[in-house]
Structures are given as structure tokens and as C-alpha cells.
Amino acid sequence: MRIPTIRGLIDRRVLVNFRVDPHVLSTVLPAPFRPQIVNGFGIAGICLIRLRHVQPKFLPSFFRYLVGKCRSPNRC
């Protein structure tokens, strides 16, 4: 199955890093990964990305306004 190509703009990108107990982190990581230890803590992170003007690449740009905007309960 062929995956369609899309295009869009990254409107906002936020990288959040936080400390985690190394033992807890090692139970979640799949083999062969190990937690990176810094000052006795494991480091975990998540990247939050907000995209806009997302559309299939083969469609002209005026079709992007027909695609719904983010309507989730969190702020998008």
C-alpha cells in the first residue's frame, strides 16, 4: 500500500524534557535501549507540534480550506 504524500507548515514546535526515575524508565524502554542517566535521573521528552495548511500534495492549495481545523479540547 502506498502512503500518500502530504504538505503543510509547522506552526509551533515545543520540546519538553523532564527527569524520570531510571528504574521506572528502564521498565518502559524496549530492548536494546537503556535510559541515559544525568545526575542520577533518566531523561525523557516529548515533542509537541502544531501543523497548519496540511493537505495532500496532489491537491491545489485552495483545497486546504476545506479540510477541518483542529477541534480537540486542548489548545491547537
Rosetta blueprint (number, residue, H / E / L):
1 M L
2 R L
3 I L
4 P L
5 T L
6 I E
7 R E
8 G E
9 L E
10 I E
11 D E
12 R E
13 R E
14 V E
15 L E
16 V E
17 N E
18 F E
19 R E
20 V E
21 D L
22 P H
23 H H
24 V H
25 L H
26 S H
27 T H
28 V H
29 L L
30 P L
31 A L
32 P L
33 F L
34 R L
35 P L
36 Q L
37 I E
38 V E
39 N L
40 G L
41 F E
42 G E
43 I E
44 A E
45 G E
46 I E
47 C E
48 L E
49 I E
50 R E
51 L E
52 R E
53 H E
54 V E
55 Q E
56 P E
57 K L
58 F L
59 L L
60 P L
61 S H
62 F H
63 F H
64 R H
65 Y H
66 L H
67 V L
68 G L
69 K L
70 C L
71 R L
72 S L
73 P L
74 N L
75 R L
76 C L
